[in-house]
């Protein structure tokens, strides 16, 4: 038997074994294929939470909160606030690592959650939560907090507010 023929059954077994892992996130048209984009990791590699809390005060009072919980390769988004009835739906997560052959370095996190109940996150759209330019000594633990002025604040009209993003992801 030639070496090429012996490899065929092994490749078939690998393809069957790895297929479920490629669809570990919410069932939708976007499939995060970590192995095809070097430096990217999807929900199946992490467990934890990413939270965005937003508040506006002044002539208006608005709150908005997204909690993305990542467990067992799935992202579950809980969305609530003054402008939306609370709901839970599947989401998507991607973690981009600056370096691929080191244990730590720079990273970015993107989380996509539906904006309305009954909807699904959409590929090729801006993520609802974006964490950029962070650094970790080791990619096995990504943690942090970022508080800043709410992007919808309008000092000229007496509207102020903050937006806080917290994250705690552990490599699974």
N, C-alpha and C positions, 0 to 999 in steps of 0.2 A: 504494500500500500504506500502510495506517495505521501509526502508530508502535506501537500496541498489538499488532498482528499481527507486526511485526518483532521484538518482544521475546520472543515465545513460543519460537522456536528457541534463542535465547541462554539463556533460563532452563532449557530442557531440557538443553543442553550443560553448563551449570553444575551442575545436579543430578546428572548422570552423573559429572562430574569430581570432585565433592566427596563423593559417597557412600562410596567406600572409606576416606577419611580419617576419617569419623565412626565407623568401626568399627576404629580403629587399635589398640585395646588387645585384651586377651584376649577371645576369643569367649565372651560370657556375656550374661545378661539386662540388665546394666547398660551403658549406652552413655554415656560422658562426652561431652556435646555442648557443647564450649567456646563455640560461637557462640550458644547459647541461654541460657547463664548468664553474663552479663557479669562479667568479673573472674576467671573460672575458666579454668584451662588443664589439659589432659590430657596423657597420656604423649606424644602426637604432637608436642608443642611442646618437649620436653626430652630430653636424653640425660644419663646419669650414674648415680649410685648413691645409695641411702638404706639405711643399716645400723643395726640395733638389736642391741646386745649386752647380755645380762642375766646376772647371776650372783648366786646366793644361797649363803652359807656359814654354818656353825655346826653345828647338829644335823643339817642336810641339806647337800648340795652339788648345786646345780642350775645348769645353764647353758642358755641359749637364745639363738639368733642367727638373725636374718632379714636377708638381703642382697637388696634389690630392685635389679635392674639394668635401666635404662631405655635401650633402643636402638631406633632406627628406629620409634618409636611403639608399642613393645611393652614390657610389664613382665614380667620373669622373676624369680620369687622362689625363693631357695635357703633352706630352713629346716633348721636343725640344732639339736642340743642333747642334754642327758642324758636327757630324757623323750620324745624323738621320734627316729625313724630319719630320717636326712638324706634330703630329697627336693627336687625342683625342680618348680615349677608356674607357670602364668600368674598375674599379679596385676593390680592397678589402681592408678593414681596420679591425684591431683587436686591442683593448686596453686591456692590462692585468693589473688588479689592484692587488696590494700586499695584501690588506686587503679587506674582503668582508662585514664586519659588522661595518665599520667605515665610516666617511664622507671623509676622505683623507688618504694619505700615498704614498707609492711608486707605480710607474706605468711604463709600457713599451708600446710603440706604434709600430705596424708593418703595413706597407703599401705595397701592391702588385699591380704593374701596368704592362701592357704588355711591352715588349721590342721592339716590331715591330708593325707597323700599321696592323690592321686586326687580331691581335692575342688576346688571352684572358689571364688574369693572371692564373697561375697554382698553385693548392694546393700542399702542401708538397715541396715547393721550398723556397729558401731564399727570404725574402721581399726585394724590391728595396730600401725601406727606413726603417731603424731600429733606434728607439729611445729607449735607455735603461737606467735604473737606475735613473729615474727622480722622483721628489717628488712634491706633491701638498697638500695644506692645505685642499682643498675640491675637490673631483673628478668632480664637476660640471664644472670646468674651468681648462683646461690643456693648458698651454702656455709655450713657451720657445724657446731658440735658442742655437745651438751648432755649433761652427766653429772650424775646425781642419784641419790638413794637409791632402791633398788628398791622399787616400790610394794607388793611382797609381803614386805618385811622386817618382822620381828617381834621387837623388842628384848626384850620380856618373855620370849620363849622362846629367846633367844640366836641369832636368825637375822638376819643382816645381809647387805647386798649393794648392788650398784650397777647402774644401767642407763645405758647410753651410746648416744646416737643421733648419727650423723654423716651429713652429706649434702653432695653436690656435684652440682649440676644445672646444665647449660648449655643455653641456648635453642638449639634446632636450626634 
